Amino acid sequence: MFDIKVVRASPVLLPFVNLVGNSCQTSTPVTVTMSGAASLTTASTFTGTYTIPKLAHCGLATTALNLVVPGPGNTFTAVATPQ
């Protein structure tokens, strides 16, 4: 499980303004269930899909971000290499 944090969102005409502050992140942790064949001798690739939950603590940008960011069908790939 992990949180997605949005560290910056700025309007095009005011790139020096950060609309989300320092606490913008997913309202609940993201969970990814991955699958793939594990190998003890070569690199193993694991893949999965996940849903981005609604965002919280993003100031006035919360509502706008929640119209475009959250949703299902996001992909995740991880490669594990034995040492």
FENFENJO-V753367 format. One record per pair of residues at least 24 apart in sequence whose ideal C-beta (glycine too) atoms are under 10 Angstrom apart, sorted by the first residue. I is the first residue (numbers start at 1). J is the second residue. Records with the same first field share a line. If there is no record, write none. Layout:
# FENFENJO-V753367
I=J / J
This chain:
# FENFENJO-V753367
1=28 / 29 / 30 / 31 / 32
2=26 / 29 / 30 / 31 / 32 / 50 / 76
3=27 / 28 / 29 / 30 / 53
4=29 / 30 / 50 / 52 / 53 / 55 / 69 / 70 / 74
5=55 / 57
6=55 / 57 / 58 / 61 / 62 / 65 / 69
9=58 / 59 / 61 / 64 / 65 / 69
10=61
11=61
18=59 / 61
19=58 / 59 / 60 / 61 / 62 / 64 / 65
20=55 / 57 / 58 / 59 / 60 / 61 / 62 / 65
21=57 / 58 / 59 / 60 / 61
22=57 / 59
23=56 / 57 / 58 / 59
24=55 / 56 / 57 / 58 / 59 / 61 / 62 / 65
25=53 / 55 / 56 / 57 / 58
26=51 / 52 / 53 / 54 / 55 / 56 / 57 / 69 / 70
27=53 / 54 / 55 / 56 / 57 / 62 / 66 / 70
28=53 / 54 / 56
29=53
30=74 / 76
32=74 / 75 / 76 / 78
33=76
34=76 / 77 / 78
36=77 / 78 / 79 / 80
38=80 / 82
39=80 / 81 / 82
40=82
41=82
42=81 / 82
43=79 / 80 / 81 / 82
44=78 / 79 / 80 / 81 / 82
45=77 / 78 / 79 / 80
46=76 / 77 / 78 / 79 / 80
47=75 / 76 / 77 / 78 / 79
48=74 / 75 / 76 / 77 / 78
49=73 / 74 / 75 / 76
50=74 / 75 / 76
